[in-house]
Amino acid sequence: MPQLQEDLTLSIWTSIDQFCKGNRGVACVVTAAHFCLCSRGVNHHGCRTRTSKLSGDFIERPETKQEFDSFMATSIKSFPYPMHSSL
């Protein structure tokens, strides 16, 4: 059954948040290929979309957010396909 990437991201985030009781924050980033974008929208082979859900220290502590943003920027640069962020 098809699923919205945003819903999948939230579902994964919720599972991690519930499993890791007492955590100080959870960051979940999902990168996926979308047939509709690849064949119709941007019409580019291998196109990807990224969604994310952050909580706790990833939002409230500037140094944690900066470290996470830096990590994501490095990860995106090394990713072999174009990326389109929807969140």
N, C-alpha and C positions, 0 to 999 in steps of 0.2 A: 504494500500500500504506500503510495507517495506520501511524503511528509515534508512540511515546510522546514527549511534549515533553521529558522529562528526557533521553532518549537523543539527541534532536536537539540539545539544548543542549550536551551533552557532546561530540557529534560536531563541532559548530562550534568549541567551545573547543579541542579537540584539533587541528583543522586550523590554527587561528590560532597555537597554541602551537608546532606543528611548523614552520610557515611562517616565523615570526618567531624565528629562532634567536638564542639569547642574551638573550631578553627577560627583564625583571625581574618579570614577572607578566602574567597575562591575565585579563580580566574579560569574561564573555559573559552577556548577559541576553536572554532570548527571551520575548516577550509574544505570546500567540496566543489566538484565539477557539476555543472547544471546543463543538462541536455538542451533546455530551452534557450539559454544564453549562447551556448556553443553553436547551435544550429540556426537560430532565428535572430536573437538579440544582437550581440556584438559580433556574431558569426566568426568566431575565432576558435580554432582547434585547441583544446586543452585549457580553456578559460576556467577560472576558479572564482568563487565568492567566499568571503570570510564573514562570519558572524561571531559575536562575543558577548559574554555576560560576566561582569565583575561585581565583587562585593567586598565589604570590610576594608582591610588595609589597602587593597588595590584601588580603592576610591578615596579613602579618608587620609591616607598617609602619602604626602607628596613624594617622598623618597622611594617608597614602594611602587607607586604609580610610574615614576620616572624610570626606575629599573625595569619594570615590566614593559613599558613603551619602548625602551631601548632594545630589549630582547626581541620584541616583536618586529621592530624595524630591521634588525639584523636578520631575523628569520625570513622576513618577506623578501629581502634583497637576494637571499640565497635560494629562494624558491624558483624552480625552473619554468613556471608558467605565469602568465599575466594574472593579476589579482584584482577583483572588484569588490569593494567593501560595501555591504548593505546595512550595517549597523554602525 
